[in-house]
Each structure stands twice: as C-alpha cells, then as structure tokens.
Amino acid sequence: MISFRRLWKSLHYAITGIVRIAEEEQSFRLQMLAAGGVFGLMIAMDSLQVWERVALTFIVLAVLVLEIINSIFERLIDALQPRVSPMVKDMKDMMAGGVLLTSIAAAMVGYLIFWPHIFPTLEILWRSIVI
C-alpha cells in the first residue's frame, strides 16, 4: 500500500535539495534561467512537433540533472579530500567539462529545433522594417 505521508516526505526532501542547489550554485541558477527560456519558447511556438518538445525537454533536464550530480561529486570530493590537490582539481575540472559538453549539446539541439521556426518570423519582420 502506498503511504502518502512517506511519499510527501520524499517529495519534500527532493524539492529541498533542488532549492538548496539553486541557492548555492550560480551555474545551476543560470541553467534554470535558460531552461525557463526554452520552456517559454516551447509554449509560445505552436508549430513545434511533439518529438521536438520531447527532445528539448530531455536535453534541458539532462543539463540540470548533470549539474546536480556535478555539485554532489564536488561536495563529496571536498569532504573526503578537503585539501586541494592536483587530483581533486582534475576531478572537478573533468566534471565541469562534462556539464559544459552537455550544455553545448543542448544549445546545438535548441538551435537545430528552434531556428527553422524562428527564421521565417525574423525574415518577415526584417522585410517589414526594410521595405
């Protein structure tokens, strides 16, 4: 049987974790801002197909989840090896690199999906200004 009390507690802990990382990590806040922009465009654009919305949602959430995992590993490394050593620096740099690559991939996916929908509108606006 499902315990709604336990479910509510689990949900509360998860939301608390997301709020905490948003408070403490600037990069997560910036990624949340970008995610809001992507989701706003998705809502505004009726011409997007379902698979495009799914792909955008998946890649945006992948970046956010990877940033959370990156922050967890950074804290774990700091707890186990509090002194900064070359190995700790390398691990942190590698994790940040993984987030960066995923963010670049997300930007590329966003460009590939949004550009064909945005370009005709920009072209119409440009022609109305120039003519």
N, C-alpha and C positions, 0 to 999 in steps of 0.2 A: 504494500500500500504506500502511496506517495504521502510523505509528510510535508505539508505546505509550510509548516514552520521551519523545517530544515531547508527547504527549497528557498524560502525567503531569506534565511541567514546566508546561504551560499550566494545568492544574488547580491545581497548587501555587501559581502566581502569582495566580490568581483568589482562592483561599482566603486567601492572604497579604493581598491587598487588602481583603477583607471583614473579616478580623481587625484590620487596621490602622484601618479606619474605625470599627470597633466600639470600639477602644481610645481613639481620639482624638475622637470625636464623641458627645456626650451625647445629642443628639436621635436619633441612629441607635440607640443603646442603648435608649432609651425606646420607639422604634418596634419594635425587636426584641422587647422585653418584651410590647408589645401584640400583636404577631404571634404570639408564643407562646401568649398567652391565647386568641386567636381560633382557632388551630390546636388547642389543648386542648379548647375548646368544640366544635369540629367533630368531634373524635374522640369526645367524650362523648355527643354527640347523634346517636342512630341515626335520628332522624326527618328529618334533613336530606336533601334530594334531591341528586342528582349536580350539577345545574345550580347549586344554591346553594353547594355546596362549591367548584365551579369559579369562581363569581363571587367568593367570599370569598378564595380563593387568589390570583386575578388582582389584585384590588384591594389586598390586603396586599402582594404583591410589587411592584405599581406604586408604592406609597408608598416602599418600601425602595429600589427602583432609582432613583426620583426623588431621594431623599435622597443617594444615592451621586453622582448626576450633579450635584446642587447642590454637594456638597463638592468635586468635581473643578473645577467652574467657579469656585468661591471661591478655590481654590488657584491656578488659572490667572490669575485677575484679580490676585491678590496678587503673583504672580510678574512679571506684565507691568507692573503699576501699583502698586508697593509703597506709595506714599504714599496715604493715604486722601483721596480727592477726592469731591465730591458725586456724580459719575457712578459711581464704584466703589461707593459706598454705595447708590445707587439700584439698581444691578445686583444687588447682594447681597440687598437688600430684596425685589426682584422675584422672585428665585429662591426665597427663603424663602417668599414669598407663594404661589408655585406649589406648593411642598411642603405648605403649610398648607391650601390648597384641596383638594388631593388627599387629605390626611388627613381633612378634614371629609367629603368624599365617601365615603371608606372607612368612617367612623363611621356615616354615614347608611345605607350598604349593609348594614353589620353589624347595625344596629338593625332595618332592614326585614326582614332574613332571620332573625335570632335571636328577635325579640320574639314572633312567633306560636308559637314552640316553647317559649319560656321562660314566657310569661304563664300558660298552663294550670297549669304546675307551681307557680308562685307563688300562684295562686289556691287551689289545693288546700292548700298549706302555710298560707296565711292563714286559710282556713276551719278547718283543724285546730287552729290556735292560738286563734282567737276562740271556737270552739264548745266 
